[in-house]
Structure formats: C-alpha cells, structure tokens
Amino acid sequence: MDLGCDVRRHETSYDLGNRDTRAGTAYEFIHNLAGRLAHRVQLTTDGHRVYLDAVESAFGCEIDYAMLVKLYGNDRESETRYSPAECIGCRAIPISGNLRTRTFQPAT
C-alpha cells in the first residue's frame, strides 16, 4: 500500500509486564527505548495513559508522539459478559511534536 511517504516500522525494544495502572513497566520500557534511539522518531502508543508521563520523562520535547486509541462498539448482547466488544475503528490523538498523520496505522 502506497501512503505517499516513507513509512518504516521497527521493533526496537520490548518488555513483558503488567498493564495495570502502575507506571513502572511503561516507564522502564520507554526509557529503554529512548536509550536505543539515536535520532528523533515518531512514536505511537496505544491509549494506555501511563505512557504519557513515561514518554515525557524519557524524551522530553524531542519526539513526535501520538496515541492511537481504539474505538469499541456496543457490547454484544448474545455473547457472554466476558466477550470483548467489537473494535469499530481507531482515533489518533496528537500529543507532541510534528506528526505525519498519514502514517498512523494499527500494528498488525
């Protein structure tokens, strides 16, 4: 698919940890990522709010950053209550920097 711009994705760092409201895992992950990057990048995270402080702490204003927030439809009445709602789209929320919005895509 041609998006009209140079799009490259790299998995530079990964971490396994809890996705609860504690920011420890996000903080460690984002600081690890920042230590591996030599140039300014565009970073997109999911909508987990703990990334906001972690990205600011690790990069300051030296990053082009946005959150990609998934939008969900109504719960399915016929499914059990543990079934997730259907994802009906996503919304890019610019946080800082100069973002190339045409490159926002959910990871596959």
C-alpha positions in Angstrom: 0.0 0.0 0.0 1.5 3.4 -1.0 0.9 6.0 1.6 2.8 8.7 -0.2 5.5 8.9 2.4 8.4 6.8 3.7 6.9 4.5 6.4 9.2 2.3 8.3 8.4 0.3 11.4 11.0 -1.1 13.8 10.6 -3.0 16.9 13.5 -1.5 18.8 12.6 -2.7 22.3 10.0 -4.9 24.0 9.1 -5.7 27.6 6.7 -8.0 29.4 4.9 -6.7 32.4 1.6 -5.8 34.0 -0.8 -3.4 32.2 -2.3 -2.1 35.4 -2.3 1.5 36.5 1.2 1.4 37.9 3.6 3.2 35.6 6.7 1.1 36.5 6.7 -1.2 33.4 5.8 1.6 31.0 8.5 3.8 32.5 11.2 1.2 32.2 10.1 0.2 28.7 10.0 3.8 27.3 13.3 4.7 28.9 14.9 1.5 27.4 13.5 2.5 24.0 14.8 6.1 24.3 18.3 4.8 25.1 18.4 2.8 21.9 17.4 5.6 19.5 20.0 8.0 18.1 17.6 10.2 16.1 14.2 11.8 16.6 11.4 9.4 15.8 7.6 9.4 15.5 6.3 7.2 18.3 2.7 5.9 18.5 1.5 4.1 21.6 -1.9 2.6 22.4 -4.2 4.6 24.6 -2.8 3.3 28.0 -2.4 6.6 29.9 0.7 5.6 31.8 2.7 6.1 28.6 2.0 9.9 28.7 4.4 10.5 31.7 6.8 7.8 30.6 7.3 9.4 27.1 7.6 12.9 28.5 10.2 11.7 31.1 12.3 9.8 28.6 12.1 12.1 25.5 11.0 15.5 26.7 10.1 17.5 23.7 12.5 15.6 21.4 9.9 13.3 20.0 6.9 13.3 17.6 4.3 11.4 19.7 0.7 10.4 19.4 -1.7 7.8 21.0 -3.7 5.5 18.8 -7.0 4.9 20.7 -9.2 2.0 19.7 -13.0 2.7 19.5 -15.4 0.0 20.5 -19.0 -0.6 19.6 -21.7 -1.7 22.0 -21.4 -5.0 23.9 -22.8 -7.9 22.1 -26.0 -9.0 23.9 -25.8 -12.6 22.7 -22.3 -13.1 23.8 -21.2 -13.9 27.4 -20.3 -10.9 29.5 -16.6 -11.7 29.2 -16.5 -11.4 25.4 -14.8 -8.1 24.3 -16.8 -5.5 22.4 -16.1 -5.2 18.7 -13.4 -2.7 17.7 -15.0 -0.4 15.2 -12.1 1.9 14.5 -9.4 4.0 16.0 -8.5 7.6 16.5 -5.1 9.2 16.5 -4.6 11.8 19.3 -1.5 14.0 18.8 0.4 14.6 22.0 3.6 16.4 21.0 5.9 17.3 18.1 5.4 17.4 14.3 3.3 14.4 13.4 2.8 12.8 10.0 -0.8 11.8 10.5 -1.0 9.7 7.3 1.3 7.2 8.9 -0.9 6.3 11.9 -2.0 2.7 11.5 -2.7 0.0 14.0 0.0 -2.6 14.2 -0.9 -5.9 12.6 
